[in-house]
Amino acid sequence: MTFLLAQLYAATQNPTKAYQTYGKVIGMNPPYRTEFNARIKQTEVYSGKDISKEVKKLTRMASRDRNKEYLDQIYYAIGNLYLSRKDTLKAMENYRLANQKSTRNGIEKAICQITLGNLYFERREYVDAQPCYAEAIPQLKEDYPQYDLLSRRSSVLDELVVYAQNVELQDSLQNLAAMSEDDRNKAIQKIIDNLIKKEKEEAEAQQREEYLAQQQGPQFNNDNSAKQNTTILSGDKSWYFYNKPMVSAGKTEFQRIWGSRKLEDDWRRRNKSGFSMSDFAEQSGNSENEDLADNSLPDEENPDSIQSDAADDPHKPEFYLKQIPMTPEAMETSNEVVAEGLFNMGIILKNKLEDYPAAIANFNLLEERFPENPYRLDVYYNMYLMYMRNGDVVTAGIYRDKIRSVFPESPYAQAMADPHYLDNLRRMSTVQDSIYEATYAAYLENDNRTVHGNTTFMKEKYPLSPLMPKFLFLDALAYIGDKQYDHFKAGLKDLLERYPQADVSPMATTMLKGVAQGRQVAEGSGNMRGMIWKARLTNDTTTLANDTAQATFTQDLNAPHVLLLVYATDSVSSNQLLFDVAKHNFTSFVIKDFDLEIMTFNEISMLVVKGFNNFDELSHYRRVLDNSETFRYPPGVRPVMISEDNFKKLLEGYSFEDYFLFLENNPQPTEPYEKR
């Protein structure tokens, strides 16, 4: 009870009383674990001027054998004392010791890592801060103070550290390239010696852990101990991918083995652009002739296999020599990696951490080392924005002039030519959404003139809008309705050249590739028909032509049916539609219950309403829904009534157009299926 009272004093900002009360606990001759924790807690509320006596007490505790299991807490307490005196270096030194001495990957170590990570973060030592957060987050519960902030900070640092490590590695390799051969070989041998020493220490530590596990009993000697420990610490027994602590622990283990990697497709490729214009060249010749034969010898017959093995072994000098940029071409590639790293670090620091001084420092270093780097336009623009945010109009004007003089044809220069540019920039976030909604509505109504006009307006007034890729995509699609197919293809190519990483670019890429492979562009009675009904219900590819076998749909009004509320993906809030339909069902049908499911297939999505035994039940539900005083179909939602068997046929990769064609050729003898 006295220990709890001391904690209450600490929680109510009364450190003196808390310190004294923890002292009373120690004087009561409690069990050693309680006494130990009371001494540690005293360091967190110590308010005296001289910490030397407290440090000596804790140092003596660290030398006792019975405290070896608690060395992490002791050094953490010493770090707290130094931090209370604003001695950050000494505090960080002891926090690092606490992490090194820890034998229990529990909450105590996590708190120490968070404290150390915060200090690194405040000092902008982001590479050192990242592993602290990455290892600590899996051990924390979601109700830990500032958990969301710490988790978000950890995610940003995971991204930042990839580029920081790339820059650090390439700089080290370039330094090795500049050395004499003797000095280079000595440096490489030192790296190998350190690696062997580290592996030996890790092997010995692993042997000790296995021995201790065996001594404690067979229940601790299994391969799932790490997973079990995480579950015990978090108290969460949910499925892995719903269990945030376990996902974070898996991420940390991946980084420990493979290092930090950027989350992206084709990470092995240097050129990661999502498309190549050569992909869209018209097909000619036989594809069989394009395959290259592999004439290489098997490893056991290849005279270079021994040298190749050495080049893949980090214990051999060849492993390091192959990475050193010794040729002009290799040095150029290394410099490209450094330039990319510095640029992306600056962008992340500016946009996600809002650390403008650090971002400016990275951009300046990029300009200093690589004056002709390919990122200059974006660097100038971001420097302009940061200096304007800081109120330094003069320096911001320098970068504005650079953009207009060096890159006069760029969208940035054209936008900045407007004397009201900043006002336009401020209004853009509120104006662009309403213009896009109007443009999309015009597209659905086959008003292609408005689509083209609004896109031209955005190009002239808000060329830097983040919605510009979506405008360009709609603009290109509208040319299909105009039967101007060359403009359609040119619009998609322009979109992909300017915005290769936009969310609509994969869809545009698929369309262009389909056209290049000889597929016909979809035609129909309108944009919505061409955009939605021609799409095939598969996430493998989006087909624009009727290039599959004829579907074998059936007519059976007595079979179970479903109602599909179909809409273009991202045109309707799926969650809101689900809520509105569920609310309608609850208020309109007291006894009958219906299952609701959202399904998405690239550009087409649907809300599936299930639970109808036959067509008559579905027709009754549809009439009630259509005549509801509270429910209204959102713009762009199209209801389709279909049997479960025919719906399964659609899911095999057919389109609604195939189904509608079947209905037209096989009219119903009674109330027809309805589509809008």
Buried (B, 14 or more C-beta within 10 A) or exposed (E): EBBEBBBEBBEEEBBEBBBBBBBEBBEEEBEEEBBBBBBBBBBBBBEEEEBEEBBEBBEEBBEEEEBEEBBBBBBBBBBBBBBBBEBBEBBBBBBBBBBEBBBEBBBBBBBBBBBBBBBBBEEEEBBBBBBBBBBBBBBBEEEBEEBEEBBEBBBBBBBBBBBBBBBBBBBBBBEBBEBEEEEBBEBBEEBBEEEEEEEEEEEEEEEEEEEEBEEEEEEEEEEEEBBEBBBEBBEBEEEEEEBBBBBBBBBBEEBEEEEBEEEEEEEEEEEEEBBEEEEBEEEEEEEEEEEEEEEEEEEEEEEEEEEEEBBEEEEBBBBBBBBBBBEEEBBEBBBBBBBBBBBBBBBBBBEBBEBBEBBBBBBBBBBEEBEEBEBBBBBBBBBBBBBBEEEEEEBBEEBBEBBBEEBEEBBBBBBBEEEEBEEBBEEBEEBBEEBBEBBBBBBBBBBBEBBBBBBEEBBEBBBBBEBBBBBBBBBBBBBBBEEBBEBBBEBBBBBBEEBBEBEBBBBBBBBBBBBBEEBEBBBBEBBBBBBBBBBBBBEEEBBBBBEEEEBEBEBEBEBBBBBBBBBBBBBBEBEEBBEBBBEBBEEBEEEEEBEBEEBEBBBBBBBBBBBBEBBBBBBEBBEBBEEBEEBEBEEBBBBBBBBBEBBEBBEEBBBBBBBBBBBEEEEEEEEEBEBE
